[in-house]
Amino acid sequence: MIHDWPETTQKLSAHLRDLRSGEGVAEVMKAFSAMAQNATKTGALDAKTKELIALAIGVATRCDDCIAFHAKAAAQLGASREEIMETLGMAIYMGAGPSVMYASHAVQAFSQFAAQKTAAE
């Protein structure tokens, strides 16, 4: 295992809390949070579809931290392995070779979060 993705999100969440309360950046983080809430609202696309898009962008932009949070959200919203794989196919298509490597991270992250969700049910 390259990463323990659930542990990664826990550690990152602590660091993000520091940013949210940090002098000079708290208002920026508040605005970012508001943007995220508005962007992820169900509209023409449902929340799961939006998380799959975010996961693909995380892969294409090579952001491990983005992969962690969006794989977690996709698993929590009930994404199937097949939906994840099709999403990653699009990310690979758009991001070429480096996205193949990051797609493998996303598969691993999703698998870990899906297992956690199943164990909790």
Residue pairs with C-beta under 8 A, 6 or more apart in sequence:
1 108
2 105
2 108
3 64
3 68
3 105
3 108
3 109
4 112
5 67
5 68
5 71
5 72
5 108
5 109
5 112
5 113
6 72
6 112
6 113
6 116
8 64
8 65
8 68
9 68
9 69
9 72
12 65
12 68
12 69
16 29
19 25
19 26
19 29
20 26
20 29
20 30
20 33
22 29
39 50
40 47
40 50
40 51
45 53
47 77
48 74
48 77
48 78
48 79
48 83
51 70
51 73
51 74
51 77
51 79
52 74
52 79
52 83
52 84
52 87
53 87
54 66
54 70
54 73
55 66
55 67
55 70
55 71
55 74
55 84
55 87
55 88
55 91
55 106
55 110
56 87
56 88
56 90
56 91
56 94
57 66
57 91
58 66
58 67
58 70
58 102
58 106
59 67
59 88
59 91
59 92
59 95
59 99
59 102
59 103
59 105
59 106
60 91
60 94
60 95
60 99
60 102
61 95
62 95
62 98
62 99
62 102
64 102
64 105
67 102
67 105
67 106
67 109
68 109
71 84
71 106
71 109
71 110
71 113
72 109
72 113
74 83
74 84
74 110
74 113
75 110
75 113
75 114
75 116
75 117
76 113
76 117
79 110
81 110
81 111
81 114
84 106
84 107
84 110
85 107
88 103
88 106
88 107
91 99
91 102
91 103
91 106
92 99
92 100
92 103
95 102
